[in-house]
Amino acid sequence: MPIPDNLGYAIDEETWQKSIDTLDEKNQTEGILNGYITCVLRTWNMMGITGRGLWNDFREEFNRWTLDTFKVANRAALKMIRIHLTAHGVWVRVGPGISYAKGLFDCLQEVTQHEWTKEEIEDHLKEQAGNFNSRRNPARDQSPTIRPSAPAARATSANPPNPQTLRTDVAKSHVGRVDQREEEATFATLDTAAEVTTSAEEVMDTATTVNSLPFVDKDREETTGEVDGAIKGPTKGDAISVDNQDAGRSIIPGKNKIDPLTTPANNTSLRRGRGQPPDPKNKPKPQASVRRSTRRKAADLQDVEDQFINAIQEGQDVSMVPMTNKERADMELSIKLRNESVITTPGSPFEQSQNKEIEGLIARGVFDFVQYDPMKHDGVRIFNSRLVNEIKGKATGTPFEKSRLVIQAYNDEGKGMILTQSPTIQRASQRIIVALAPSLSEKNISLSIRDITQAYVQSTTSLNRLILAYLPKEIKSKFPAGTIMVVRKPLYGIPEAGTHWWATYHKHHRERLEMVTSTYDPCLLVSTGKGAFGVVGMQTDDTLILGTDEFATLEEKELAEAKFSAKPKDTLSSENPLIFNGCVLTQKEGDVTVELRQKEQGKRLKLIDHNSKDFKHVYMEQRARGAYIATICQPEAAFDLSVAAQHQDPTEADVNALNKRIKWQMKNLDRGIKYVAIDLSAAKLFVFIDGSFANNKDFSSQIGYEIIFANESAENEEFEITGNLIHWSSTKSKRVTRSVLASEIYGMVGGVDMAIVIGTTIKMIMDQLGFGKIPTIVCTDSYSLYECLVKLGTTKEKRLMIDIMALRQPYERREIIEWHCATYRCNEVQYDRIMSAG
C-alpha cells in the first residue's frame, strides 16, 4: 500500500510496511518511527478493536519504547495515536505540561488498564463530542459518532441512492469533515470511521452480520464478500432488518428470507457495542443506506490492495482476515498443481473443498442457525469464523485441497474454567510401533494409518457452554440478515474441541476395541483380546496402527458401527509411504526395513546472517526448526541444538556454531532412522547413558541417553548390538552438579526412568504376542558410578545417595537385569561426542 497522502509528517519510504526493530538505535529516526506508527494505526482500524483489547495491543506494539523513543516521533503522529486510543476507550493522561509523548509513555507503563471515571468521560465528550466509540459512552446509543452528509441523509429505503453519486457525496463529506476537524486532518486517508451512518463499532455490530472485505479470486465468477460497514441498500432480495417478533427462530437455508421491499418502515436494526448484544431499551435508528454491494464479473474485480485503499478513502469501516504465509503458499501451490493437471477438481482453487466442508458440518448438525435475540443472547460474545485452506498430501503423489471451518475464538475468556488440553502421542511411543513392524511382518502384521475426517465435529459429547459465531462469508448469502450460528458440537478453533474429540476416540478404542493404555502414554494403546493383536498410536484425528488382519477387520467394523466418517486405511508398502505426525515412513520393494525421516521442515532451514537486523529472531526460528527435526529422526544433531537453545543473546560465535549444524542438516534432508527386523525372542532393551561436567557456557552439565531395542552378541568381553533406536535425549541438567559423578548420576536417573516405562510397555506387547520377558541392560562409562550401584558403594556427596538408592531398587527387583561399564561406539563415533560432550 502506498504512503497515504495528506499526512502532516514525513515517512521513511525505504522502511515503509517492512518489519523493523524499533528498539534498534539505527531505526530510531523520525521517518522510520512515523511510518511504524502509521502502520500500527492502519492495523488497529482494520481490526476494529476497542477497550481492553486495544490497550493490550498498544502495550504489545510499543513494548519497551522509552520516553525518548516517543519524543523522536513527530508530534502529529503521536497526536493521532492519542486520538485513536481515547476515541476507542483507552484513557490517556492529558493536561497542561503533559506532552503527547509523556501521556502515551505513562499509558504504556500502567500495569492494569485505567478505568474511566464519570468526570473523565464527561470531559472527553465535551472536547470530542460524538467521538467516543466505547461501551463506557453513555450517549453512544443516542447519537451517531459521525453525522451523515445531507445527500446521504436523504437516502431512504424507499429512495435508494445511486452508488456513483453516493461515492462522490461521501468523498465530499470526508473532505468537509477534514476541514472541520483539525485533529483528524493529519490522518484523513486512514480514518476508517463510517461517514454516512453510525460509528464504526455500531455499523460492524448491527443486527446485520459483520461483512468482510473479500479476498478476490480472479478465477472466480463472482465475489461473495462485502466491505465492512456498508449496510446494503434495499435492493430486491437483500435483507436489511430483523423483525423482533421472529427473533430466536431457527433459520433454514434458502428459506425465511426477509424481503426489504415489504418490510415495515419501523422495522429497523438495533445497534450494539462490538461483541455485545443490543440493549432492548435502545431506541431504533432510522435506516440509512450507504451503498449497495454489487456483484461484478471477474474481469472487473479489483486487486485486494485496491479494494482496501478504495474502502478507506470512501470512509468505510474495514475488517480483514489476512492470509497467513502458509495459506498464501498453499494457494500458490494449488494454482501451480492445477496448471500441471495434478489437481483436477472443478471450479476455482479450494472452491469444492469449501463447499464440502460447510455441507458436511450442516449435515452433522454442528451448529444451528438462529436470528440474534437481544434478550436470549445478552452478554454473550459472538466470535468470527473463517475457512482455512490447505494442500494435503504434499509428500505423496496425490496432493489434494482441503478446507476447514475455524471459529476465531481469540482471547476467549470463557476457557479459563474448562479443560482445554488433550494429549498427543509421544515420539518414543511412535518409534516403538515402527521398531516392531519389521520384526512382525512374517506374522502378517502390517503398519497402517487411519485418518478420521472432520474429527472434532464427530465428538459424541456436546459443548457445555454457549458459543455464538458470525456466519462465514461463503454461506452468508443463503440466510437473512441478523442470522448467527449457535455452535452445538466441538469445532476447530474452540479451545475445548480437542478435549471432546480425544475423549470420544480414546473411549472408542478402550471399549469397542478392548484396548488398554500403555504404562506412560495414554495415546499408546495395546489390544487385550485374543486372536486380534493391535497396537495403536493416537495423534488427534490420525492413528498409527500395527495389527493383524483380524484386528484390521474389527477396527473397520467398529468404526462403521460408531458411525465415524474416515478415509480408507493406508497400509505401508513400497508404493505407498505413510505420513504421520510430521514423519514419512517408507519401505523398499522386497525389504521389510522401515525408514523414518522428516516430512517438509528441512526445506525451510536456512543459514543465519549475523549482520542482519533481525538475526536474533532468525536464530531462534532456525534453532527451533532444527531441533524439531532432531527430535524426529536426527539424534546426531540433538546436542548442538540443545546447546543453541541455551543462548538467549547469541554472539557471532554462537551463530556460527548453529550454522555449522544447520548446514549439515540441509545437506542431509533425507537422513533418518532405519528400523530393521530383529529376533524378538532374544531381544533386549539397552540404555546408554553419559554426562559431561560443566561443559556448557554457564558451567552447567549436559546429560544424555539413548534407548535401543536390539539383539546382542558377545565375545571376548565385548558385545555388539544390532537393533532399533527407540528414544534419545540430550539436555542441560537442571540440577546443580558439583562433580563428574553427579552429572553421570543425573543422566542415569533420566535414562533409567524412561527405560523402565518403555520396557513395561514393550512387555505388554510381547505378552500379547506370546514372547517372554524383555531384559533391560543399563550401560555407563563411569566406573565409579558402576561400583556404587553394583558393589553397594557409597559417595561422600550424601545428597546423591538418594538417587543411587533409587537406581538400586529396580536392579534388586530384576527390572534391570545387568549393569555394563564400558566404552561404547556407534559406527566408530563415540556416543558421548554425539549426545553430551559435542
N, C-alpha and C positions, 0 to 999 in steps of 0.2 A: 504494500500500500504506500502511495506517495506521501511525502510530508504534507500535513494539512496546511492550507493557506490561512491567512488572517491571524496567524499566531503573533503574539506580542513579544516573542523571544526567538532566539536562534537555536537551531538543532544541528548537531553534527551529522552530516549526510553519510559519512563512511560507516558509522556505527548504528544508524537508524534501523530498528527492527532486528538487530543482531543480539545474540546472547553475550552479555558483557558482565564482568565482575566489577560492580560499582564500588567495592571496598578496595580495589587496587588503586593506589595513588595516581597511576598513569591515566586512569579513566575518570578521575575526579576533576573534570573540566566542566565549565558551564554548559557547553553544547551537548556533551555526552549525557550529563545528568538531566538536562531539559528533555532530551529525546527519551530517556528512560521513564521519566515522569509521564510524558505524553503517552507512551505505550501502555503504562500501567492504567492511566485514566481510561484509555480506549478499552482495555480489557474489562475494567470494572463496569463500564457502560454496557458492554456486551453481556456480561454475566448477570447484571441486574440485581446484584446483592445489596442488602441494606443491613443496618443494625449491627448485631454481633458478628455476623458473617463478614461484613465489610471491615469491621475493626480487626478481626483476626487476619484477614488478608492484607490489610495495611501493615500490620506488625510483621507479617511474613515477607512482604515485598521490600520493606525498608529496614529489615532486621540489621542491627549493628551499624546503622547510619548514626553518625555523631552530629552534634550541633554544627560543627564546622562544615560537615558534608552538606547539610541542608543549606547553609549560608552560601555555598558555591553556586547552587542552582539559582536561576532567575526568579526574581520576586513574583512575577506574573504567573510562572509555573507553580510556585508554591501556593499562591493565592487560589489557583484552580483546584489544587488538592484540598485545601481547607474548605472551599465552597462545596466540593463534591461530598466530602465527609460529613459536614454539618447538615447538608441538604438531605442526606440519606441516613440520619440517625446516629452519627458518631460525633460526640461532643469534643470540640477543640477549644482550648482556652483562648479568649480574645480580650482585648482591653488595651488601654494606654500603656505604651512601653513594651508591649509583648509583640514581637515580630512574628511574621508567618513562620519563619524557621524555628523560633523558640516554641511557638504553640504546637507545631507538629512534632517537634522533638519531645516535648512534655507528654503528648498523647502517646507517643511510642514507648515511653518509659513506664506507663501505667501497667500495674500487674493485673488489675481487673478493669473491665470497661466501666467508664464513668456513667452513672445513672443520671439522666437529665432531671433537674428539679423543675417544679412548676414555673418558677421565676425565670429560669434559663430558657424554657420553651417559649414563654411569653416574650422575652427579649428577642429571641431569634425570629419569631413571627413578626415582630414589629419591624425588624430590619429586612427580613426576607419573606414578606407576606406571600403566602401561597406556594412557597418553595421549601417545603419540609416534608419529604417523602418518607415518613417514618410512622410506625404504629403509635408512637407517643404523641403524634399530632392530633389534638382534639378536634381540629377544624378540617381534617382531611376529608371526612365524609360529606362536608357541606360545600366545599369549594374545590374546583379542579386546580391542579398545580399551574397549568398553562391555559390561559383563556383562548378560545377559538377566535380566529380571524373572522371578519364579517362575512366573506363569501362562504367560508366553511360552515359557519354557524347557521346559515340559511339552508344548508343542505339537510333534508329530512328523508325519512324512509319513503315518503311519497314522491319526493323530488330528488332522486339521487344525482350527485354532481358528475360532470364529465371528468374522467380521470386526468386528461391533459390539462383542463382548466384548473382542476384542483391542485395539480402538481405545481402550476405557476403560482396559484394563491398561497400554497404552503411556503414556497420559496420567498414570496413577498413578506408573508407573516414572519418568516425566520429572520429576514433582514431587518424588519421593523423591530422585532424583539431585541436584536443585537444592538440597534441604536438606542433602545430604551434602557437596556441593562448593561452598564459598563462592566459589571463583574463578569458577565459571560462573553464579552466581546473577544477576549483573547483566546477563547476556546470554542468558537462558533461552529466550526466544522465537525467537532467531536461531540457536540451536545446531542444526546440521544433522548431527551425528554419528548413526549408526544406533543406535537404542535397544535393539533386541532381538537383533541378531545381531552381526556383526563390525564393524570400523571402517568409516567412510565410504569410505575408499580401497579396503578389501578388498571391500566389497559391490559397488562400482561396477565392479570388475575381476575378479569371479569368472568361472568358465567360462561362466556365463550372461552374455550380452552386455549392454552398457550400454543401459538403457532411458531414454527421455527423457520429461520432463513434457510431456503433449500440449498443443498449441495447439488448443483446442477450436473446431471449426467448427460452429456451432449448426444449420447447414443439413444437416449430415451425420447419417446414421442412427446411426453408432457412432463411437467413438474408438479409435484403434489404439495410441496411446502409453500409457506407464505411468510411475508415479512412480519415479524413480531410487532404488535401494537396496531396493526391495521385491521380495524373492525370492518368486516366485509359489508359492502353496500347491499341494499335489498334487491339483488337480482334474483330471479326466479330459481328456486332450488337451494338457495343459501339459507342457513339458519342463523338468525341474529339475536334471538332472545329465548328465554326459558319461561315456560308457564309454571308458576309456583304451584298450581293445582296438581300438576303432574310430577312434581319433584319427588325423587326417590323411586320412580317406577323403572322397571327393567326395560332395557332397550334392545331391540332385535335388529341386527344389521340389515340395512336396506328398507326397514320399516320405521313407522313412527316419526317420519320426517316432519319438521315444522316448516310450513310454508310462510315465509315472512310477508307475502302479499295478503295473507288472510289473518295475520296476527293482529290482535287488538292494539291500538295505539299506546295504551298504558302498559303493555306487556314489555317491560324493559329489563335490561341486565343489571343485576346488583353488583356493586363494586366492593372489593375487599382488598386487604393487605396481602402481600406476597406470601403464599403458602398457608394463609389463614382463611377461614370461611367468612362469608359476609355476615354482617350483623343484621338480623331480621328487622331491626329498628331503622336501618338506613333508609333514607328517602330515595326512591327511584330517580334516576337521572334521565333527562330527555335523550333519545337515541341520536347520536351524532355520527354520521357516516364520514369516513375519511376517503378511502379509495378502494374499489373492489379489486380482488385478486383475479386476474385474468389468466387463462391458460394459453400458452403460446407454443408454436411449433419449435422443434429442436433447432432449426436454423436461426431462430430469433432469440434463443436463450442466451443469457449473458454469462460471462465467467463469474465465478464466486466472488472474486475481489471486487469486480464492478458492481455486483449486487450490493455488497457491503457498503461501498462508497456512496452509491445512489440512495440506499436506505438511510444512511447517516445524514446526507445532505437534505433529504426530504423530512428530517426530523422524526423518523420512525424509531421506535424502540426495538433494538436488535437482540435476539437471543441465539447464540451459536453453540453448537457442539462440535468442535473441530475434530478432524480425524487424527488418530494417533499415527506415529510413524509406521507402526506395524500395519494398521489398516490401510494406510496410503500405499505401502509396499505391496500388500496383498491385492489391492485394486489394480496396481500396475501389473502385477504378475497375472491377474485374471485376464486383463486385456491382452497381454502377451500370449498366454496359453490359448486364448480364443483365436487370435490371429494365426497361431500354429496348428489350429484344429485339434488341440489336446483336450480342451473343454468345449463340448458341442451343445450344451444346454441352450434352448432358445431364449430369446429376449436379451436384455442388456445385462452387464455383469451383476450378479447376485440378485437379479430380479426373481428368478424361480425359487432360489433358496429362501428369500424373504417371505414370499407367499406361502411356501411350505411351512415355515416356522410359525407364522401367525395362524394359519388354518389349523395346524396341529394343536396349538395352545387353546384355540377356541373350542375345538372338538373335545379336548380333555377337561373343559370347564375350569381352567386355571384361574380365570377371572370372570366377573360379572360386569356388565355394562349398565350403569345407572346414571340418572340425572343427579347433578350435585344438589344435595339437600342441606341448606344452611343450618337447619336445626339438628339433623341427624349427624352431620359431619363436622359439627362445631369443634374447633380446636385441634383437628387432625391435620397433620402436614400432608400435602399432596406432592408426591415425587414425580420427577420427569421419567420418561422411558425412551429408549432408543434401540435400534437394531445394530449389532456389531457384526461385521463381515470378516470372514477369514478363509484362506485357502487351506484345506486339509489334505493330508497325504502327499506333501511336497517331496518327501524322500522316497516315494513309491512311483510306479509308472502310471498311476491313475489318480492324479490330483483332482479335487472337486471343490466346489464352492459351498460354504456353509454360513448361515446367518443365525444369530441368536438374539432374542429379545432380552434386554437387560433393564432392570429397574435401577435408576440412578439414585441409590439410597446414600448419597454423600452426607456426611455429618449427621447420621441417624442417631438422634438422642435416645430413641426408644430401645436400642440394642443393649444398653448398659445393664438391664435387669434380666437378660435371657442368655442362654448358652449359644454361642456362635461358632465355637471351634469344632472341627471334625478331623479325625486322624487320617493320615495317608500312609501308604506302605513305606517302610524304611528301606534304604538301599541294601542293607545286609540281607533283609528278607527276600528282596527281589533276586539277589545273587544266589541265595540258597536254592530257589526254584530253578534258575538257569543252570547252576552247577550240577544238579541232579539229573537234568534232562538227558544228556548224552549217555549216561550210565544206564538209564531206564528204557532207552529206545528199543532194546531187544525184547522187552516185555510189552511192546505195543502201547507204551505210554508216551503221549505226544504233548508238545507245547503249543498252546493256542491263546488267542486273545478274544475276549468278548467285549463289545462296545455297546453300551446302552444309549439309545437315542433319547434326547430330551429328558435326561436323567432326573433333574430336580423336580420337574413337574409330575413325575411318576411316584413321588413320595406318597405313602399311604396315610400319612398324618397331615393335617391341615395347619395353617398358621394360627397361632393362638393370640394374635393381635391384629388390629385393623390396619391394613395397608392400602392407601389410595394412590393412584397414579394417573397422570395425564395420558391420553392416547398417543401412540407413536404416529408420526405423520403419514405412514403408509396406510393406515386404516381410518384416518380422521374423516375422510370424505364419506364414509359409509354411515356416519352417525350424526345426529343433530347436535348443535352447539350445546355446551353445558354437560356433555357426556364425559364421565370419568370411569376408570377401571377400579373395581374393588377386587384386589388380589386375594384369592381364596387359598391357593396352594403355593408351595415354595417356588420361587422363580429366580433366575440368575440375577445377581445384584443385591438381593435381600440378604442381610447378614446371616440369618439363621437357616437359609435354604440348604447349605451343605450339611448341616447337622441333621435335618429332617431326612435327607436322602441317605446319608450314611447309616442312620438307624434303621431305615427301611431295608436297604440292601444287605446290611450285616445280619439282620434278623432273618432275612430270606435264606441266607447261607447256613445259618445255625439251625433253623427249624426245618426247612424244607429239604436241604441237602445233608443234614445231620453232620455238620462240621463243628469243630471246636477251635478256639483261637490258640495261637502259639503262646509260649511262656513269657514273651516280652513284647509282642507286636499284635495289637488287636486286628490289624489288617492282613495278617497272615493266618490262614485257616487250613486245617487238616481234616480230612474226612475220617469218620469213625465207623461207617457201615462196612459190612463185608461184601466183597465182590465188586465194589465200585470205589477204587482208590483215586483220590484227587487232592491236590494242594492248590490253594487259590490265594493270589495277592490282589488286594483291592486298592485301586487308585481312582477315587471319585467314581466316574462313570465307566472306567475301563477295569477289566480284571484279567490278570495273567494266570492261566490255568495249566497245570501239569496233571494230566489224568489219563485214565484208561478209556477205552471206547464205551464201557458201561457207565462210567461217570459222565462222559460227554452226552450220552443219551438221556441220563437222569437230569442233567443240567438243562438240556433243551426242553424236556417235558415240564419240569417245574417252572421254567421261565414262561412257558406258554400258559400254564395254569394260573400263574401270578399276574398274567396279562401285562408283562413288561415288554415294551417295544425295544427291539435291539437289532443291530445289524447282524448279518450272517457271521458265524465264528470264523476267524482267520487262523489257520494252522501253519506252523513254521515248516518251510520246505526250501529247497534250493531256488525255486522260482518265486517264492512268497516270503519276503522278510517281514518281521514283526516290528512295530513301533510301540513302545510302552514307556511312559514316564521319562521322556527325553532320551531314551536309548533306542538303538537299532539292533535287532537280533538277526543274524544271517547264518546260513548253513550252505555248505558246498555240496555239489552233486556227489552222492555215494559216500559221504562222510558224516558221521554223527556229531562231530565237533561243532559247537555253537560259538560264534564270535559276537562279542558285545562291544559296541562303540557308540560314541556320542552322535546326536542327530544333526543339528544345524548350528549350534552355538560357536563351533570352531571357526566358521566362516566370518563371524563378526569380531574375531580377535584382530587387534592391530597394535602396532608398536606405539609407545608413548613418546611424545616430543617434550623434553624437559623445558624447552624455551617457550612453549605455548602458554597463553594466559590461563587456560583452564586445565593445566596438566594435572592438578591435584584431583579434579573431578574425573578426568580420564583415567588416572592411575587407579582410583577406587573402582571405577566401572570395569576396567580390563582385569584387574586383580580378581574381582568377584566372578567375572565370566570364566577366567582360567580356573579358579577354584571349583566352580560348578562342574567343569569338565573333569577335573581331577577326582572329584567325588564319584563320578560315574564310572570312569574306565581308565584313568591315568594316575595310578598311585605314585609314579616316579616324580610327579610334579607337586605332591602333597606338601613336602617340607618347604620348598621355595615359596609357595603361595601362602602357607601358614605364616611364614616369617614376614612376607609382604603385608599381610593383614595387620601386623603389629605397628606399622608406621603410619601414624596419624598425620604427620607433617613430613612427607617423603623428601629426601635430598636427591641430588643428582645421582649419587651412588646407589640409592635405593631404586631409583627409576631404571638405571642400567641393569641392576640385578634382576628386576622383574622383566625387563625387556628380553633378557637372555632366556628366561624360562618361556615367555610368551612366544618368542621366535622359534623355540624348539616345538612348542605345541602347534604353531602354524605350519611347521614342516611335517608334522605327524598327525594330521587331522584324522586319518583313518586308523591310528594306533589305538588299540583297545585291549580287551582281555579275551583269551581263548579258553573255552571250557571243554575239557576232554573227558572221555569215558574212563572210569576207574573201577576197580573191583570193590563193590560196596561191602562185601562180606569181610574184607580185610582193611577197610578204610579207617583212618584215624583223623582226629581234629588237632592240628598243630597250631600253637600260638607262639609267635616270635616277637620278643619284647626287647626294647633297648631305650636308653635315655642318655642325653648329654647334659653335662653340668655347666650351668651359667654360660651357655653358648649364644644366647640372644643379646641384642644390643642393650637391653635393660637388665642384663645379667640374670634373667630368668632361664629356666631349663626347658629344653624341648624333649618331649617324650612321645614315643610312638610304638605301634604294634601292628602285626599282620596276623590274620587268622586264615588258615589254609586247610581245606578238606582234601586229604591225599592218601596215597599208598606209600609205605615206607619200605626201603630195602637197606639193610645194614651189613657192613663188612669192615673188619679191622678197626673197630671203634669209630667208624664214620658211618653216617647214614645219609641216604639220598631219598628225596621225596618227589613224587610226581602227582600233581593234583590240581585243584581249582581254588583260586583266591576268593574268599567269601567276604572279608571285611578288612579295612585298614584305617589307621588314624595317625595323624601327626599334629600335635597341638602343643601350645605353650602350657607348662604346668601352672595351674592357678594357685598351687600351694608353694610356700617358700621352701626352697631346697638349700640345706646347709652343708650338704656333702654329696659326693658322687653316688653313694649308696642310697640316699634319699630319692634322687631322680630315678634310679633304677626301680626302687620300690613303688614309687607313684606310677611309673609306667606299667609295672606289672599288675597293680591293682586294677587299672582300667582294662588292660588286656584280658586278665583272668575273669573279671566280671562279665565282659561281653562274651567270652568263650563259653562260659557256663550256660548262659541263656541260649546261645546258638546251639550248644551241644544238646541241651534238653529238648529243644525244638526238633533237631535232627533225629533224636531218639524217638520222638513221637512218630515221625515219618517212617523211620526204619521199622518200628513195631508194626505199622500197618502193612509194610512190605514183607515182613517175616524175617528181617535181618536181626543180628544180635546187637549188643551194646557197642556204641562208638566210643573208643577211648579218647581222652583228652590229654595231650602232652604239651607241657609248657617249656619253652627254650629261652635261655638267657645267656649272655656272655659275661655276666658278673659272677665271679667265683665266690665273692664274699656274700652275696645275696643267696647264692645256691647253698652255701654252708648254713646260713641262718635258717633256711627253710627245711633242708633235708636232715642236717645233723643237730637240729634243735639248738642252734647257736643263738646268741643274744648280741645286742649292739649297745654302745654307750648312749646313743640317741634314743632314750626311752620312749619318746613320743612315736617313734617308728615301730615299736613293738606291737602296737595295736594293729597296724596293717599286717605285720608279719604273722601274728596270731590268726588274723582273719584269713590269710593265704594258706595257713597250715590246715585249717578246718576242712576245706574241700579235698585236700590231699589225704587226710585221715579218713574221710568218708568215701574215698576212692572215686570221687567225682573228677579228680585229676589223677591220672594213672602214674605219670612219670614227670620228673623234672630233669631237663637236659641242660648242661652247661657246656657250651661250645661256641666256636666262631663259625658263623654260617654265611654261605654265599648263595646268591641267586644270579645265574648267568654271569658268574665271575665279577659281580659288582657287590660289594659289601652292603648288607642290609642297612647298617647304621648310617651309611653315606646317603641312602635314599630317604629314610624316614625320620632321622633325628639329628644328625650332625651336618648334613648338607654336603 
